[in-house]
Amino acid sequence: MSNSKVLVGFLVGAAVGGALGLLLAPDKGSETRKKIIETGNDLGDSIAEFGGSVKNKFNEVVDGVKGSFSSKTKNSMS
């Protein structure tokens, strides 16, 4: 199992657990709605950060492949 699948599974599990905890808590409705909004914002930030991390890793791999291809092309032309 890849690290990204484990991380996505963890994030989904945390979101579901957090949502259930908020919905089952004995708070007033207005407090619960406030907590849900805050949790949603935090989850959105986490997803954006994860997306940025994946994008950076993808760009590193692409740059590595380009560099490898470029050096092989130069060596074969020599």
C-alpha positions as CSV (number, residue, x, y, z in Angstrom):
1,M,0.0,0.0,0.0
2,S,1.4,3.4,-1.0
3,N,2.0,6.2,1.4
4,S,-0.5,8.4,-0.3
5,K,-3.3,5.9,0.1
6,V,-2.5,5.6,3.8
7,L,-2.5,9.4,4.2
8,V,-5.8,9.8,2.3
9,G,-7.3,7.0,4.4
10,F,-6.1,8.7,7.6
11,L,-7.6,12.0,6.5
12,V,-10.9,10.5,5.6
13,G,-11.1,8.6,8.9
14,A,-10.2,11.7,10.8
15,A,-12.9,13.7,9.0
16,V,-15.6,11.1,9.6
17,G,-14.6,10.7,13.2
18,G,-14.5,14.4,13.8
19,A,-17.9,14.9,12.2
20,L,-19.5,12.2,14.2
21,G,-18.0,13.5,17.4
22,L,-19.4,17.0,16.7
23,L,-22.8,15.7,15.8
24,L,-23.1,13.5,18.8
25,A,-21.7,16.1,21.3
26,P,-24.2,17.6,23.8
27,D,-23.7,21.2,22.6
28,K,-26.2,23.8,21.5
29,G,-27.0,23.8,17.8
30,S,-25.2,27.1,17.2
31,E,-22.0,25.8,18.9
32,T,-22.2,22.6,16.9
33,R,-22.6,24.5,13.6
34,K,-19.6,26.7,14.5
35,K,-17.5,23.7,15.3
36,I,-18.5,22.0,12.0
37,I,-17.5,25.1,10.0
38,E,-14.1,25.3,11.8
39,T,-13.5,21.6,11.3
40,G,-14.4,21.9,7.6
41,N,-12.0,24.8,7.2
42,D,-9.2,22.9,8.9
43,L,-9.9,19.9,6.7
44,G,-9.9,22.1,3.6
45,D,-6.5,23.5,4.6
46,S,-5.2,19.9,5.2
47,I,-6.4,18.8,1.8
48,A,-4.8,21.9,0.1
49,E,-1.5,21.2,1.9
50,F,-1.6,17.6,0.8
51,G,-2.4,18.6,-2.8
52,G,0.6,21.0,-2.8
53,S,2.8,18.2,-1.4
54,V,1.7,15.8,-4.2
55,K,2.2,18.5,-6.8
56,N,5.8,19.2,-5.6
57,K,6.6,15.5,-5.5
58,F,5.2,15.1,-9.0
59,N,7.3,18.0,-10.3
60,E,10.4,16.6,-8.7
61,V,9.8,13.3,-10.5
62,V,9.2,15.0,-13.8
63,D,12.3,17.1,-13.5
64,G,14.3,13.9,-12.7
65,V,13.0,12.2,-15.7
66,K,13.7,15.2,-17.9
67,G,17.2,15.4,-16.6
68,S,17.8,11.7,-17.1
69,F,16.4,11.8,-20.6
70,S,18.4,14.9,-21.5
71,S,21.7,13.4,-20.3
72,K,21.0,10.1,-22.1
73,T,20.2,12.0,-25.3
74,K,23.4,14.0,-25.0
75,N,25.5,10.8,-24.4
76,S,24.0,9.0,-27.3
77,M,24.8,11.9,-29.7
78,S,28.4,12.0,-28.6
